[in-house]
């Protein structure tokens, strides 16, 4: 989630890289296992993947970025933008 390397996470939580790696693998296994995955992950139906909101489909601004997206986690798309006075702070950030 944070994009930090194992070394930084290990430093933050005062654990060895081996311990962080071991628990990371355990969590990935749990999230990918059948009880968790089938209960909490639902992919959109085939018919809903072809339904794209016209505002996105016909916009040269949005379509290049969203043409291959399969949908949001819960099926809703939420527009988000920073207030005008904060935009310069976050421009060109990773």
N, CA and C atoms as a LAMMPS dump frame, in Angstrom:
ITEM: TIMESTEP
0
ITEM: NUMBER OF ATOMS
282
ITEM: BOX BOUNDS ff ff ff
-5.0000000000000000e+02 5.0000000000000000e+02
-5.0000000000000000e+02 5.0000000000000000e+02
-5.0000000000000000e+02 5.0000000000000000e+02
ITEM: ATOMS id mol type element x y z
1 1 1 N 0.825 -1.194 0
2 1 2 C 0 0 0
3 1 3 C 0.868 1.256 0
4 2 1 N 1.913 1.258 0.812
5 2 2 C 2.726 2.452 0.909
6 2 3 C 3.803 2.508 -0.149
7 3 1 N 4.15 1.384 -0.762
8 3 2 C 5.2 1.352 -1.758
9 3 3 C 6.59 1.37 -1.16
10 4 1 N 6.685 1.182 0.146
11 4 2 C 7.994 1.171 0.792
12 4 3 C 8.667 -0.18 0.614
13 5 1 N 9.994 -0.193 0.493
14 5 2 C 10.69 -1.475 0.443
15 5 3 C 10.643 -2.179 1.805
16 6 1 N 10.866 -3.474 1.78
17 6 2 C 10.84 -4.27 3.014
18 6 3 C 11.823 -3.707 4.039
19 7 1 N 12.951 -3.237 3.577
20 7 2 C 13.967 -2.696 4.48
21 7 3 C 13.419 -1.524 5.306
22 8 1 N 12.667 -0.627 4.656
23 8 2 C 12.106 0.524 5.376
24 8 3 C 10.998 0.101 6.338
25 9 1 N 10.18 -0.839 5.917
26 9 2 C 9.12 -1.328 6.8
27 9 3 C 9.74 -2.018 8.014
28 10 1 N 10.792 -2.798 7.794
29 10 2 C 11.486 -3.453 8.898
30 10 3 C 12.076 -2.457 9.873
31 11 1 N 12.643 -1.362 9.345
32 11 2 C 13.176 -0.311 10.215
33 11 3 C 12.072 0.334 11.031
34 12 1 N 10.96 0.606 10.376
35 12 2 C 9.846 1.288 11.054
36 12 3 C 9.296 0.453 12.199
37 13 1 N 9.147 -0.849 11.989
38 13 2 C 8.555 -1.712 13.01
39 13 3 C 9.596 -2.488 13.818
40 14 1 N 10.862 -2.169 13.601
41 14 2 C 11.955 -2.787 14.351
42 14 3 C 11.915 -4.315 14.266
43 15 1 N 11.807 -4.815 13.046
44 15 2 C 11.812 -6.254 12.777
45 15 3 C 12.784 -6.523 11.641
46 16 1 N 13.251 -7.759 11.546
47 16 2 C 14.192 -8.108 10.483
48 16 3 C 13.471 -8.167 9.138
49 17 1 N 14.252 -8.051 8.071
50 17 2 C 13.678 -8.138 6.727
51 17 3 C 13.026 -9.498 6.5
52 18 1 N 13.615 -10.536 7.062
53 18 2 C 13.064 -11.878 6.927
54 18 3 C 11.679 -11.968 7.577
55 19 1 N 11.535 -11.39 8.753
56 19 2 C 10.244 -11.418 9.451
57 19 3 C 9.19 -10.648 8.667
58 20 1 N 9.536 -9.474 8.166
59 20 2 C 8.59 -8.675 7.377
60 20 3 C 8.184 -9.44 6.125
61 21 1 N 9.148 -10.042 5.444
62 21 2 C 8.865 -10.793 4.227
63 21 3 C 7.969 -12 4.512
64 22 1 N 8.251 -12.705 5.585
65 22 2 C 7.469 -13.887 5.956
66 22 3 C 6.007 -13.515 6.228
67 23 1 N 5.787 -12.454 7.01
68 23 2 C 4.42 -12.05 7.319
69 23 3 C 3.709 -11.447 6.125
70 24 1 N 4.451 -10.783 5.257
71 24 2 C 3.843 -10.259 4.034
72 24 3 C 3.314 -11.412 3.18
73 25 1 N 4.127 -12.462 3.029
74 25 2 C 3.68 -13.633 2.263
75 25 3 C 2.465 -14.288 2.9
76 26 1 N 2.436 -14.352 4.234
77 26 2 C 1.272 -14.924 4.922
78 26 3 C 0.008 -14.121 4.634
79 27 1 N 0.127 -12.794 4.668
80 27 2 C -1.041 -11.946 4.426
81 27 3 C -1.529 -12.069 2.975
82 28 1 N -0.598 -12.135 2.04
83 28 2 C -0.996 -12.305 0.637
84 28 3 C -1.72 -13.637 0.464
85 29 1 N -1.223 -14.681 1.112
86 29 2 C -1.868 -15.992 1.043
87 29 3 C -3.276 -15.943 1.634
88 30 1 N -3.427 -15.262 2.75
89 30 2 C -4.749 -15.147 3.373
90 30 3 C -5.708 -14.384 2.465
91 31 1 N -5.252 -13.261 1.901
92 31 2 C -6.128 -12.459 1.049
93 31 3 C -6.501 -13.178 -0.241
94 32 1 N -5.63 -14.053 -0.712
95 32 2 C -5.903 -14.774 -1.957
96 32 3 C -6.609 -16.099 -1.72
97 33 1 N -6.771 -16.508 -0.467
98 33 2 C -7.404 -17.799 -0.18
99 33 3 C -8.911 -17.732 -0.414
100 34 1 N -9.509 -18.865 -0.556
101 34 2 C -10.912 -18.972 -0.932
102 34 3 C -11.888 -18.318 0.063
103 35 1 N -11.816 -18.547 1.356
104 35 2 C -12.848 -17.916 2.198
105 35 3 C -12.819 -16.385 2.144
106 36 1 N -11.643 -15.797 2.233
107 36 2 C -11.553 -14.334 2.223
108 36 3 C -11.877 -13.784 0.841
109 37 1 N -11.262 -14.355 -0.183
110 37 2 C -11.404 -13.833 -1.544
111 37 3 C -12.854 -13.907 -2.022
112 38 1 N -13.495 -15.045 -1.808
113 38 2 C -14.861 -15.194 -2.311
114 38 3 C -15.859 -14.339 -1.53
115 39 1 N -15.558 -14.024 -0.278
116 39 2 C -16.48 -13.221 0.525
117 39 3 C -16.318 -11.719 0.269
118 40 1 N -15.088 -11.253 0.085
119 40 2 C -14.84 -9.82 0.026
120 40 3 C -14.485 -9.271 -1.351
121 41 1 N -14.215 -10.129 -2.328
122 41 2 C -13.851 -9.657 -3.66
123 41 3 C -14.927 -10.073 -4.641
124 42 1 N -15.483 -9.094 -5.348
125 42 2 C -16.449 -9.418 -6.392
126 42 3 C -16.117 -8.592 -7.628
127 43 1 N -15.859 -9.279 -8.714
128 43 2 C -15.549 -8.605 -9.969
129 43 3 C -16.846 -8.216 -10.659
130 44 1 N -16.834 -7.182 -11.457
131 44 2 C -18.054 -6.782 -12.162
132 44 3 C -18.474 -7.853 -13.163
133 45 1 N -19.774 -7.903 -13.412
134 45 2 C -20.287 -8.86 -14.388
135 45 3 C -19.827 -8.483 -15.786
136 46 1 N -19.88 -9.436 -16.69
137 46 2 C -19.421 -9.205 -18.053
138 46 3 C -20.194 -8.069 -18.715
139 47 1 N -21.495 -8.002 -18.474
140 47 2 C -22.281 -6.95 -19.113
141 47 3 C -21.932 -5.57 -18.569
142 48 1 N -21.529 -5.485 -17.289
143 48 2 C -21.222 -4.178 -16.722
144 48 3 C -19.853 -3.671 -17.171
145 49 1 N -18.975 -4.562 -17.629
146 49 2 C -17.667 -4.088 -18.084
147 49 3 C -17.776 -3.36 -19.416
148 50 1 N -18.814 -3.66 -20.187
149 50 2 C -18.984 -2.965 -21.456
150 50 3 C -19.75 -1.66 -21.278
151 51 1 N -20.385 -1.474 -20.119
152 51 2 C -21.133 -0.261 -19.865
153 51 3 C -20.216 0.781 -19.236
154 52 1 N -19.905 1.785 -19.996
155 52 2 C -19.054 2.866 -19.518
156 52 3 C -19.878 4.137 -19.577
157 53 1 N -19.77 4.931 -18.542
158 53 2 C -20.521 6.178 -18.491
159 53 3 C -20.141 7.047 -19.696
160 54 1 N -21.147 7.624 -20.358
161 54 2 C -20.865 8.428 -21.553
162 54 3 C -19.898 9.586 -21.299
163 55 1 N -19.945 10.153 -20.092
164 55 2 C -19.043 11.272 -19.784
165 55 3 C -17.585 10.834 -19.879
166 56 1 N -17.309 9.587 -19.489
167 56 2 C -15.95 9.06 -19.559
168 56 3 C -15.622 8.604 -20.979
169 57 1 N -16.565 7.9 -21.595
170 57 2 C -16.305 7.313 -22.911
171 57 3 C -16.038 8.361 -23.986
172 58 1 N -16.759 9.475 -23.961
173 58 2 C -16.626 10.468 -25.028
174 58 3 C -15.691 11.616 -24.657
175 59 1 N -15.016 11.514 -23.539
176 59 2 C -14.112 12.577 -23.118
177 59 3 C -12.67 12.241 -23.506
178 60 1 N -12.043 13.13 -24.248
179 60 2 C -10.63 12.932 -24.594
180 60 3 C -9.745 13.064 -23.356
181 61 1 N -10.265 13.71 -22.348
182 61 2 C -9.512 13.904 -21.116
183 61 3 C -9.496 12.637 -20.249
184 62 1 N -10.626 11.926 -20.155
185 62 2 C -10.731 10.77 -19.259
186 62 3 C -10.493 9.429 -19.942
187 63 1 N -10.958 9.27 -21.173
188 63 2 C -10.954 7.958 -21.819
189 63 3 C -9.574 7.308 -21.925
190 64 1 N -8.504 8.025 -22.274
191 64 2 C -7.2 7.362 -22.367
192 64 3 C -6.76 6.709 -21.052
193 65 1 N -7.203 7.243 -19.933
194 65 2 C -6.777 6.714 -18.646
195 65 3 C -7.723 5.636 -18.11
196 66 1 N -8.999 5.672 -18.503
197 66 2 C -9.985 4.763 -17.947
198 66 3 C -10.484 3.712 -18.934
199 67 1 N -9.943 3.663 -20.149
200 67 2 C -10.482 2.744 -21.157
201 67 3 C -10.31 1.272 -20.784
202 68 1 N -9.273 0.909 -20.044
203 68 2 C -9.053 -0.483 -19.667
204 68 3 C -9.455 -0.788 -18.231
205 69 1 N -10.033 0.168 -17.532
206 69 2 C -10.438 -0.044 -16.135
207 69 3 C -11.683 -0.928 -16.094
208 70 1 N -11.756 -1.827 -15.109
209 70 2 C -12.914 -2.718 -15.013
210 70 3 C -13.93 -2.236 -13.998
211 71 1 N -13.658 -1.171 -13.277
212 71 2 C -14.626 -0.624 -12.335
213 71 3 C -14.006 -0.355 -10.99
214 72 1 N -14.739 0.352 -10.178
215 72 2 C -14.284 0.638 -8.822
216 72 3 C -14.557 -0.554 -7.931
217 73 1 N -14.035 -0.542 -6.723
218 73 2 C -14.183 -1.671 -5.811
219 73 3 C -15.645 -1.985 -5.546
220 74 1 N -16.435 -0.966 -5.255
221 74 2 C -17.839 -1.218 -4.951
222 74 3 C -18.769 -0.787 -6.082
223 75 1 N -18.217 -0.502 -7.226
224 75 2 C -19.032 -0.141 -8.373
225 75 3 C -19.32 1.339 -8.492
226 76 1 N -18.785 2.157 -7.613
227 76 2 C -19.044 3.588 -7.707
228 76 3 C -17.767 4.319 -8.081
229 77 1 N -17.916 5.36 -8.843
230 77 2 C -16.798 6.212 -9.226
231 77 3 C -16.997 7.556 -8.541
232 78 1 N -15.986 8.007 -7.82
233 78 2 C -16.095 9.241 -7.055
234 78 3 C -15.11 10.257 -7.612
235 79 1 N -15.587 11.385 -8.111
236 79 2 C -14.658 12.408 -8.588
237 79 3 C -13.929 13.041 -7.397
238 80 1 N -12.652 13.225 -7.527
239 80 2 C -11.871 13.814 -6.434
240 80 3 C -10.886 14.816 -7.005
241 81 1 N -10.759 15.923 -6.348
242 81 2 C -9.766 16.915 -6.737
243 81 3 C -9.367 17.723 -5.514
244 82 1 N -8.183 18.263 -5.582
245 82 2 C -7.666 19.076 -4.483
246 82 3 C -8.22 20.484 -4.567
247 83 1 N -8.301 21.16 -3.428
248 83 2 C -8.655 22.579 -3.477
249 83 3 C -7.578 23.353 -4.251
250 84 1 N -7.956 24.433 -4.833
251 84 2 C -7.057 25.206 -5.681
252 84 3 C -5.773 25.609 -4.959
253 85 1 N -5.85 25.965 -3.69
254 85 2 C -4.657 26.419 -2.976
255 85 3 C -3.705 25.276 -2.629
256 86 1 N -4.136 24.003 -2.699
257 86 2 C -3.267 22.86 -2.4
258 86 3 C -2.678 22.203 -3.645
259 87 1 N -3.148 22.552 -4.817
260 87 2 C -2.734 21.855 -6.039
261 87 3 C -1.243 21.981 -6.324
262 88 1 N -0.678 23.136 -6.114
263 88 2 C 0.742 23.338 -6.402
264 88 3 C 1.622 22.469 -5.5
265 89 1 N 1.187 22.205 -4.285
266 89 2 C 1.952 21.387 -3.345
267 89 3 C 2.083 19.957 -3.842
268 90 1 N 1.042 19.419 -4.462
269 90 2 C 1.032 18.018 -4.867
270 90 3 C 1.366 17.793 -6.333
271 91 1 N 1.637 18.833 -7.063
272 91 2 C 1.973 18.684 -8.48
273 91 3 C 3.33 18.01 -8.633
274 92 1 N 3.432 17.079 -9.584
275 92 2 C 4.646 16.33 -9.875
276 92 3 C 5.116 15.466 -8.699
277 93 1 N 4.179 14.993 -7.913
278 93 2 C 4.509 14.105 -6.801
279 93 3 C 4.331 12.671 -7.257
280 94 1 N 5.083 11.766 -6.653
281 94 2 C 4.933 10.348 -6.988
282 94 3 C 3.631 9.861 -6.435
